[in-house]
Amino acid sequence: MVQYLAEPSGGAWIELDELLRDYGLGLVVIAGADAGTGSRTVQWVHSSDLADPTPFLTPRTVLLTTGEQFKGQLSSGTAEAYVARLVAAGTAALGVAVGLRWDRIPPTLVEACERHGLPLIRVPYDTPFIAITRAAARLIESNVRAESVERAIAPRAIPA
C-alpha cells in the first residue's frame, strides 16, 4: 500500500468528506475506509472507463467509472491490478456508478479496494458524473476564495 500524499498548499483542494456531505449526490463509501478517509485531500474529480486511466490522472483525484472497461465478469486478479494501479497513482477514491454496467459493485472490486485501503464510493444511477465534478469544483473554488481572503486580511509584519 502506498503512503497517501500530504495536502497541497494554495487551498486548491477539499477534503473527501466535503464532497461526501453533499447529500444531494447520494454518494456512499462502501469499502476501503478508515479513520482518515474523510480527511483525504481531493484536488479534482475525473471520469474514465479506461482499463488503465493512471497515465491521465493526477494525484489526489477521485476517479469515477461505470465499469464499462471490464468485459465479462470482473475477476479478482483484474480488480486487484486495477486498484493497485490507482493507489500507486495517488488516487483519493474510486466512485463506481450502479445501474449502468452493474446493479451492484462486484465483490471482487469491493475486496480489492478494502485490501488496498482505497475508498470505494457507490454512485447512484440518478447522479450524473458531471454533477459530482461540478460540486467538487464549487467546493474547491470556495476554499481558494476563502484562503485568498484570509491572506489579504492577515496581519503583516512591518520591518523595523
C-alpha positions, -999 to +999 in steps of 0.1 A: +000+000+000+013+035-009+015+062+017-012+088+010+002+122-001+001+152+022-022+180+013-010+206-012-007+243-004-027+270-020-062+260-010-070+244-043-083+212-027-110+199-005-113+170+020-132+140+007-158+144+034-168+178+019-178+160-013-195+131+006-216+156+027-232+170-005-262+147+003-279+156-030-253+135-047-261+103-027-225+092-025-218+064+000-184+049+009-188+011+009-152-002+013-117+009+018-125+034+045-105+041+077-104+068+103-086+092+079-108+086+049-129+118+053-098+140+055-082+127+023-072+155+001-091+158-032-078+182-060-101+170-087-128+146-099-124+128-132-143+101-150-128+073-171-137+039-183-101+030-195-086-002-182-056+019-171-066+055-166-035+063-145-015+080-172-042+106-173-047+111-136-030+134-112-026+125-075-055+133-052-081+126-079-115+110-072-119+087-102-154+079-114-162+049-136-192+030-149-171-002-152-175-005-189-138-012-193-143-046-176-156-070-202-174-101-188-172-109-151-146-089-132-120-114-119-102-108-086-069-106-105-082-078-128-098-059-099-066-063-078-044-049-106-067-021-114-070-009-078-032-013-072-025+010-102-050+036-088-034+035-054+001+038-069-010+069-088-022+086-056-059+083-064-080+097-035-111+075-040-129+054-066-165+061-074-185+034-093-219+040-109-245+015-102-274+008-126-255+010-158-230-018-162-236-033-128-266-032-105-242-039-076-205-032-074-187-065-080-175-081-048-140-085-064-137-048-067-150-042-032-125-067-018-096-051-038-104-016-025-107-029+010-073-047+008-056-016-006-073+010+016-088+028-014-122+044-005-148+029-028-178+051-034-212+039-046-226+064-071-264+061-076-278+058-111-295+092-110-263+111-100-246+123-132-208+123-130-208+159-141-228+168-110-201+153-088-174+172-108-193+205-105-198+200-068-161+194-063-152+224-085-176+246-065-161+235-032-125+238-043-132+273-057-148+283-023-117+271-005-094+291-028-115+322-023-115+318+015-077+313+016-073+344-006-094+365+018-075+351+047-042+361+032-055+395+023-066+403+059-037+386+077-016+410+097+018+416+081+050+422+099+064+457+095+101+458+092+119+477+120 
